[in-house]
Structures are given as structure tokens and as C-alpha cells.
Amino acid sequence: MTKVDPYLHAVLVLHGAGKEVSKEGIVAVVKASGADVDDARAKVLAEAVKGVNFEDLLKQSMMMAAPAAAAPAAAHESKKEDKKEDEGKKEEQAAEGLASLFG
């Protein structure tokens, strides 16, 4: 399982709750999760995300995830169609075989 950064999650939690994304907020969320807190890391992240439009960022993430989620379903449908085509070919071959018996 891939480890997910608790500091990035803290930023998303704060944004989702309508709170200001600040060093103090990030520290509070990370502490509440039970993880060890690095004040310097929280400060750098808070500065890095200032001015970031999270709504646009999340929309882009959702748009990129949608085709990836649709791919397995499309592959499944393709297999169903291939199976139907194979069955149709078998029926045609059987009919041709019968036809050759009656010349």
C-alpha cells in the first residue's frame, strides 16, 4: 500500500472544512491524526499552497480519474462483444457444415 502524506491530507481537510490553510491548522490536523509533527514542514507547505485554487485542482483530478475508472468497464464490454462475435461465427460455421451435407 502506498503511504499518503498526512500533511497534504491536512491541507485538504482544512480546505474542505472551509478553514484557512495555515501552519497552525496543518499542525493541529496532523497532531489529531496521531502522526509526528514537523513544524518546518507544515510551514513550508502552508506557504506553498497560498493562492492555490483547490476547486480547480480537484476538478482536474476528477476529470483525470474519470477516464481511468471508465477503462475497465469499457474493456469488460469489449470482451462481451468479442464473445458474442465468436458465438455468431460458430453458428455460421455450423450452418455452413450442415449446408454442405445437403449439397
C-alpha positions in Angstrom: 0.0 0.0 0.0 1.3 3.4 -0.9 1.9 5.8 2.0 0.0 9.0 1.8 1.4 12.2 3.1 -0.6 13.3 6.2 0.4 17.0 5.6 -1.3 17.0 2.2 -4.4 15.4 3.7 -4.4 18.1 6.4 -4.5 20.7 3.7 -7.4 19.1 2.0 -9.2 18.6 5.4 -8.8 22.3 6.2 -9.9 23.4 2.8 -12.9 21.0 2.9 -13.9 22.4 6.3 -13.8 25.9 5.0 -10.9 26.8 7.3 -7.8 28.8 6.4 -4.9 26.6 5.4 -2.2 27.7 7.8 0.8 26.2 9.5 -1.1 26.1 12.8 -4.1 24.4 11.1 -1.9 21.8 9.4 -0.1 21.1 12.7 -3.4 20.7 14.5 -4.8 18.2 12.0 -1.6 16.2 11.8 -1.4 16.1 15.6 -5.0 14.9 15.7 -4.2 12.1 13.4 -1.6 10.8 15.8 1.3 11.3 13.4 4.6 13.0 14.4 4.6 16.7 13.6 7.3 18.6 11.8 6.6 22.4 12.3 9.0 23.4 9.5 7.4 21.0 7.0 3.9 22.4 7.9 5.2 26.0 7.5 6.7 25.3 4.1 3.5 23.5 2.9 1.3 26.3 4.1 3.4 28.8 2.2 3.4 26.6 -0.9 -0.4 26.3 -1.1 -1.1 30.0 -0.7 -3.1 31.2 -3.7 -3.8 27.7 -4.9 -7.3 27.3 -6.3 -8.3 24.0 -4.8 -11.6 23.8 -6.6 -10.0 23.8 -10.0 -7.3 21.4 -8.8 -9.9 19.0 -7.5 -12.0 19.3 -10.7 -8.9 18.5 -12.8 -8.1 15.5 -10.6 -11.7 14.2 -11.0 -11.5 14.6 -14.8 -8.3 12.7 -15.0 -9.6 9.9 -12.7 -12.9 9.5 -14.7 -11.3 8.0 -17.9 -9.2 5.7 -15.8 -12.3 4.4 -14.0 -14.2 4.0 -17.2 -11.4 2.0 -18.9 -12.1 -1.3 -17.0 -15.8 -1.1 -17.8 -15.1 -0.5 -21.5 -12.7 -3.4 -21.5 -15.4 -5.6 -20.0 -17.9 -4.5 -22.6 -15.4 -5.2 -25.4 -14.9 -8.8 -24.1 -18.7 -9.3 -24.1 -18.9 -8.1 -27.7 -15.9 -10.3 -28.7 -17.7 -13.3 -27.1 -20.9 -12.6 -29.0 -19.0 -12.3 -32.3 -17.3 -15.7 -31.6 -20.6 -17.3 -30.9 -22.0 -15.8 -34.1 -19.1 -17.2 -36.1 -19.5 -20.7 -34.6 -23.2 -20.6 -35.6 -22.3 -19.6 -39.2 -19.7 -22.4 -39.4 -22.2 -24.9 -38.1 -24.8 -23.7 -40.7 -22.2 -24.0 -43.5 -21.3 -27.5 -42.4 -24.9 -28.6 -42.5 -25.4 -26.9 -45.8 -22.5 -28.9 -47.3 -24.2 -32.1 -46.3 -27.2 -31.3 -48.4 -25.1 -30.1 -51.3 
